[in-house]
Every structure is written in C-alpha cells, then in structure tokens.
Amino acid sequence: MIKVVILGAGNVAIHLAKAFQNASGVKIVQRYNQSERNNSEFDPLIPFTKDLKKLDVADVYILSITDDAVADFSKKLKFKNGVVAHTSGSLSIDALQCKARKGVFYPLQTFTKEKKIDFKNIPICLETKNNDDLLLLKDLAGSISDKVYELNSQQREKLHIAAVFANNFSNHMFKIAYDLCESNQINFDILKPLILETAKKIENISPEMAQTGPAKRKDKKTIQKHLSQLEGIQKEIYILVTKSITETYSHGKEL
Ligand SMILES: NC(=O)c1ccc[n+]([C@@H]2O[C@H](COP(=O)([O-])OP(=O)(O)OC[C@H]3O[C@@H](n4cnc5c(N)ncnc54)[C@H](OP(=O)(O)O)[C@@H]3O)[C@@H](O)[C@H]2O)c1
C-alpha cells in the first residue's frame, strides 16, 4: 500500500485525490492546505490539517500548489522520509528545497475543479533522483493512469511550452473565432464539428500533413481580403500565424 499525503487543495489536488481514492494499492493518509478553501470538494473521511508540524508519515507527498510558492513552501517541509513530488510542468525538480527525497508527478492535462476527468488517459510525467523512487512513483502513477512517462526537467520544460501552444493558444484561437461569430450573429455551434475534426485528424496524420487553408495554399487574394476585414491584435495574430504557415510550406522558395 502506497501512503500518500496531498498538499494543496486546488484544481489538480482535487482531481488527484479523487483518482487516488478509486485506485487500488494507494491510501491518502492525510491532506494539507494553508486554508480551508475547497474542503467540501474532498472526501471528509480524509484527515485534514493546516498545521505543517502535524503532517503524517507517508511514502509520497504530492505537492500541488501554485508554481511560485513551491520553492519557499518546500523549505518548510522539515521531514526526511518519503518523496516530495511537485505537480508542475514548468518547474525543475530542483525547485524543491525540502529535506526529503525529490520528485515530479506532472499530469499533462488541463484541470478545473468543475470538470470531471478520467485519469486513465492522462499522461503523467515523472522525474526522480534515483531508480527506487522512480519505481515508487511509477507504481503510484500506474494506479490511476495507463500513460506514464519518464521525462527530465529540461524535457518537461519544453513539453510545457508545447502544451501552451497546443492547448492555451489553440483555445485562444477558438475564442477569437467565437468573437467573430458573435459579432456577426453567427451561432458558434456551426464551427464545432470543424474544431473537433481538427483535433481528431492529428490522431492519424502529423499536424504538418493535416494543415489546409489559404496560408498553406499561398492564396494571396483571400489572405488580403481577410486582412482588410480585421484590425488590432486579431490582424496582428492573423499576419504572424499566416507567416509561420507559409514559411513552413515554402521549403526555402521565395514567397
Ligand atoms: N490546473 C491545471 O490545469 C494544471 C495542470 C497540470 C499541472 N498543474 C500544476 O499543479 C499545481 C497546482 O495547480 P492548480 O491549478 O491546482 O492550482 P490552484 O487551483 O490555483 O490551487 C493552488 C493551491 O496552492 C495553494 N497556495 C497558493 N499559494 C500558496 C503558498 N504561498 N503556500 C502554500 N500554498 C499555497 C492554494 O492554497 P489556497 O487554497 O489557500 O488558496 C491552493 O491550494 C501547479 O504547480 C500547476 O502548475 C496545473
């Protein structure tokens, strides 16, 4: 049985706690948060503390707090037993300044407490300082997910940037598309099959192969027509992304 303490009570902590509770071979022995916020999101049977001096003994301490707080907070963890693993995509393993062994347990997905999530398909990226700890975190991650990866801090940092492009930026594109629809009395639902197909397509072919549209075709008249109807930041984004697409497919040729 892997004993786990969860530190933090935000989006990730809430979902991890639910997943661990349904997993076999894992027991959440305690949770900690600096405040009582979100307490109602957790099973009341899990013992809760706000006092770091009262932390229970565990094999793994999942530290799922705001990135900026991880370094200073981890200094306050004075115990030497177990592995303290943060859940951040962008922080190095050495951001942890605790006395205990260090690890990373990064679930690559977007979490909000309101949205139910199935952990089985969520990639969990692990990093440790030694093989025994890696095996321990692999057991823990494997209890909730079928997709467990080992990545070092440098790789995870790059993966995090890739995830920002893949998720945050593409979602912002959806938002711009939404605004354009709304300001022209078009129901955004019309675009949903296209958005879903765009994501589905890359399950079978590479994003480079999947690209279509005026920028790839170098359809200058259409591009000019679109630009004449855009302004401000939307126009700037259109120009920049169009440049990136045309450069990708120009293969060194003059545009
Ligand atoms: N959300 C995602 O989609 C996602 C995905 C993968 C990884 N992550 C990573 O998971 C971690 C947690 O993210 P989240 O989205 O769950 O955050 P969140 O919902 O904003 O929750 C932040 C947590 O940090 C605590 N906290 C803030 N400042 C603190 C401090 N100075 N000392 C101690 N605790 C402090 C908060 O306490 P209070 O409740 O008292 O405010 C809260 O429990 C981050 O490292 C993030 O990068 C997030």
The ligand as an ORCA input file, in Angstrom:
! r2SCAN-3c Opt
* xyz 0 1
  N      -4.629     23.412    -13.425
  C      -4.015     22.718    -14.344
  O      -4.570     22.517    -15.434
  C      -2.671     22.086    -14.071
  C      -2.255     21.030    -14.896
  C      -1.050     20.379    -14.607
  C      -0.249     20.825    -13.565
  N      -0.654     21.901    -12.801
  C       0.232     22.310    -11.696
  O      -0.348     21.861    -10.466
  C      -0.057     22.829     -9.423
  C      -1.360     23.322     -8.811
  O      -2.141     23.925     -9.819
  P      -3.710     24.175     -9.600
  O      -4.263     24.568    -10.913
  O      -4.291     23.041     -8.850
  O      -3.651     25.468     -8.664
  P      -4.855     26.233     -7.924
  O      -6.152     25.603     -8.237
  O      -4.653     27.667     -8.207
  O      -4.540     25.955     -6.373
  C      -3.362     26.485     -5.816
  C      -3.094     25.870     -4.458
  O      -1.873     26.431     -3.964
  C      -2.092     26.914     -2.652
  N      -1.167     28.017     -2.396
  C      -1.099     29.197     -3.062
  N      -0.086     29.951     -2.553
  C       0.455     29.224     -1.546
  C       1.520     29.455     -0.624
  N       2.231     30.596     -0.654
  N       1.807     28.497      0.282
  C       1.110     27.341      0.303
  N       0.096     27.047     -0.535
  C      -0.222     27.980     -1.445
  C      -3.554     27.344     -2.650
  O      -3.998     27.488     -1.321
  P      -5.445     28.200     -1.032
  O      -6.472     27.156     -1.353
  O      -5.387     28.549      0.397
  O      -5.519     29.386     -1.933
  C      -4.180     26.165     -3.387
  O      -4.317     25.040     -2.550
  C       0.786     23.911    -10.083
  O       2.129     23.569     -9.908
  C       0.413     23.807    -11.564
  O       1.432     24.254    -12.420
  C      -1.853     22.532    -13.033
*
